[in-house]
Amino acid sequence: MINNQHIQPSKQNTQTSRPMIALITGASSGIGLELARLFAKDGVNLVLVNNAGTQVYGEFNYANLEHLSAMLQVNNTALIELTHRLLPGMIKRKFGFILNLGSSGSFAPGPLNAVFCASKAFVLSFSQALGAELSETGISVTTLCPGATKTNFINRHGLQNVRIFRYVMAANRVAEIGYRAMWQKKPVVVAGWVNLLQVISFQFMAPFFPLTPPVWLMAIGRLFMGKTRSSRKPEHLVKEFK
Ligand SMILES: NC(=O)c1ccc[n+]([C@@H]2O[C@H](COP(=O)([O-])OP(=O)(O)OC[C@H]3O[C@@H](n4cnc5c(N)ncnc54)[C@H](OP(=O)(O)O)[C@@H]3O)[C@@H](O)[C@H]2O)c1
């Protein structure tokens, strides 16, 4: 389960008399750390940031099943559990913000990154539906969707040679975009205009994805991820995490 939640001790906001609490998962590095810095600078209100996430890159067939399950546990199950546990308090106070980390991969099937993209599609779908359910409660749900971002994520998951990671955004910039969108109660924000263009093109293609021949989808996957290694040995295809 989540082992590095950064919890600001509850203190009183003199302007609003609201409790000041932020719970950020995965704040030890990267986007989560930058978000923690922003919250610490401004003082926060009742906020849950589901940021912790992991990645298993490569062809599904060769991926380690334990690693895939662990990824779903962090990216999805923990997010659902934490949200379910903290929501009643927010509803009672008729106040709160939830910021969930999706990805530009939330918007399309991702060959060579299939389970990660599916897990982030789950985050986006769940967050939008929850935001709708909470629309009259004073609680907002925002999904921040980064594209490739310069964090430990890249080395940790062996993504250095993956094509889309040649062009990366800075983590503090991504965090600022998500932070601002959260206060503005935007349901979804894509970090950076290049990623936004990519997501818009996915949106145009979305109705056709079910009809798209698998070889075309695979070609799109290769376009983003680069060539699959010709060797089909699992140890060359699956990048381990931790
Ligand atoms: N970087 C990108 O290109 C990119 C692109 C799209 C989406 N995202 C998403 O952005 C979010 C933040 O990622 P990042 O880029 O900032 O990566 P990062 O620097 O690797 O940070 C990931 C955070 O998640 C925590 N975490 C990972 N596995 C965990 C586990 N099993 N239990 C508890 N905590 C765990 C890590 O904690 P420890 O350090 O203690 O392990 C770390 O604090 C993730 O949800 C990721 O999927 C990132």
The ligand as an SDF file (V2000), in Angstrom:
LIG
                    3D

 48 52  0  0  0  0  0  0  0  0999 V2000
    7.0090   11.0880  -15.4680 N   0  0  0  0  0  0  0  0  0  0  0  0
    6.1980   10.8820  -16.4800 C   0  0  0  0  0  0  0  0  0  0  0  0
    6.6220   10.9170  -17.6510 O   0  0  0  0  0  0  0  0  0  0  0  0
    4.7350   10.6140  -16.2450 C   0  0  0  0  0  0  0  0  0  0  0  0
    3.8800   10.5720  -17.3690 C   0  0  0  0  0  0  0  0  0  0  0  0
    2.5320   10.3310  -17.1860 C   0  0  0  0  0  0  0  0  0  0  0  0
    2.0250   10.1430  -15.9110 C   0  0  0  0  0  0  0  0  0  0  0  0
    2.8650   10.2080  -14.8390 N   0  0  0  0  0  0  0  0  0  0  0  0
    2.2820    9.9910  -13.4920 C   0  0  0  0  0  0  0  0  0  0  0  0
    2.6830   11.0120  -12.6130 O   0  0  0  0  0  0  0  0  0  0  0  0
    2.6730   10.5000  -11.2700 C   0  0  0  0  0  0  0  0  0  0  0  0
    3.9620   10.9010  -10.5870 C   0  0  0  0  0  0  0  0  0  0  0  0
    5.0450   10.2810  -11.2480 O   0  0  0  0  0  0  0  0  0  0  0  0
    6.4930   10.9310  -11.3510 P   0  0  0  0  0  0  0  0  0  0  0  0
    6.7880   11.1270  -12.7580 O   0  0  0  0  0  0  0  0  0  0  0  0
    6.6030   12.0790  -10.4160 O   0  0  0  0  0  0  0  0  0  0  0  0
    7.3790    9.6860  -10.8810 O   0  0  0  0  0  0  0  0  0  0  0  0
    8.3960    9.4530   -9.6910 P   0  0  0  0  0  0  0  0  0  0  0  0
    9.3530   10.5700   -9.5530 O   0  0  0  0  0  0  0  0  0  0  0  0
    8.8930    8.0610   -9.9360 O   0  0  0  0  0  0  0  0  0  0  0  0
    7.4510    9.4640   -8.4130 O   0  0  0  0  0  0  0  0  0  0  0  0
    6.5170    8.4350   -8.1730 C   0  0  0  0  0  0  0  0  0  0  0  0
    6.0850    8.5040   -6.7240 C   0  0  0  0  0  0  0  0  0  0  0  0
    5.2030    7.3990   -6.4940 O   0  0  0  0  0  0  0  0  0  0  0  0
    5.6700    6.6730   -5.3780 C   0  0  0  0  0  0  0  0  0  0  0  0
    5.3950    5.2490   -5.4880 N   0  0  0  0  0  0  0  0  0  0  0  0
    5.7020    4.4210   -6.5210 C   0  0  0  0  0  0  0  0  0  0  0  0
    5.3420    3.1590   -6.2170 N   0  0  0  0  0  0  0  0  0  0  0  0
    4.8260    3.2010   -4.9440 C   0  0  0  0  0  0  0  0  0  0  0  0
    4.2970    2.2310   -4.0580 C   0  0  0  0  0  0  0  0  0  0  0  0
    4.2220    0.9500   -4.4070 N   0  0  0  0  0  0  0  0  0  0  0  0
    3.8730    2.6390   -2.8380 N   0  0  0  0  0  0  0  0  0  0  0  0
    3.9650    3.9330   -2.4940 C   0  0  0  0  0  0  0  0  0  0  0  0
    4.4460    4.9020   -3.2820 N   0  0  0  0  0  0  0  0  0  0  0  0
    4.8750    4.5350   -4.4910 C   0  0  0  0  0  0  0  0  0  0  0  0
    7.1700    6.9040   -5.3300 C   0  0  0  0  0  0  0  0  0  0  0  0
    7.6050    6.7120   -4.0060 O   0  0  0  0  0  0  0  0  0  0  0  0
    9.0630    6.0800   -3.6900 P   0  0  0  0  0  0  0  0  0  0  0  0
   10.0660    7.0550   -4.2350 O   0  0  0  0  0  0  0  0  0  0  0  0
    9.0620    5.9510   -2.2200 O   0  0  0  0  0  0  0  0  0  0  0  0
    9.0840    4.7670   -4.4040 O   0  0  0  0  0  0  0  0  0  0  0  0
    7.2890    8.3600   -5.7680 C   0  0  0  0  0  0  0  0  0  0  0  0
    7.1220    9.2310   -4.6820 O   0  0  0  0  0  0  0  0  0  0  0  0
    2.4630    8.9960  -11.3940 C   0  0  0  0  0  0  0  0  0  0  0  0
    1.1250    8.6770  -11.1080 O   0  0  0  0  0  0  0  0  0  0  0  0
    2.7740    8.7110  -12.8520 C   0  0  0  0  0  0  0  0  0  0  0  0
    2.0780    7.5880  -13.3440 O   0  0  0  0  0  0  0  0  0  0  0  0
    4.1940   10.4370  -14.9740 C   0  0  0  0  0  0  0  0  0  0  0  0
  1  2  1  0
  2  3  2  0
  2  4  1  0
  4  5  1  0
  4 48  2  0
  5  6  2  0
  6  7  1  0
  7  8  2  0
  8  9  1  0
  8 48  1  0
  9 10  1  0
  9 46  1  0
 10 11  1  0
 11 12  1  0
 11 44  1  0
 12 13  1  0
 13 14  1  0
 14 15  2  0
 14 16  1  0
 14 17  1  0
 17 18  1  0
 18 19  2  0
 18 20  1  0
 18 21  1  0
 21 22  1  0
 22 23  1  0
 23 24  1  0
 23 42  1  0
 24 25  1  0
 25 26  1  0
 25 36  1  0
 26 27  1  0
 26 35  1  0
 27 28  2  0
 28 29  1  0
 29 30  1  0
 29 35  2  0
 30 31  1  0
 30 32  2  0
 32 33  1  0
 33 34  2  0
 34 35  1  0
 36 37  1  0
 36 42  1  0
 37 38  1  0
 38 39  2  0
 38 40  1  0
 38 41  1  0
 42 43  1  0
 44 45  1  0
 44 46  1  0
 46 47  1  0
M  CHG  2   8   1  16  -1
M  END
$$$$
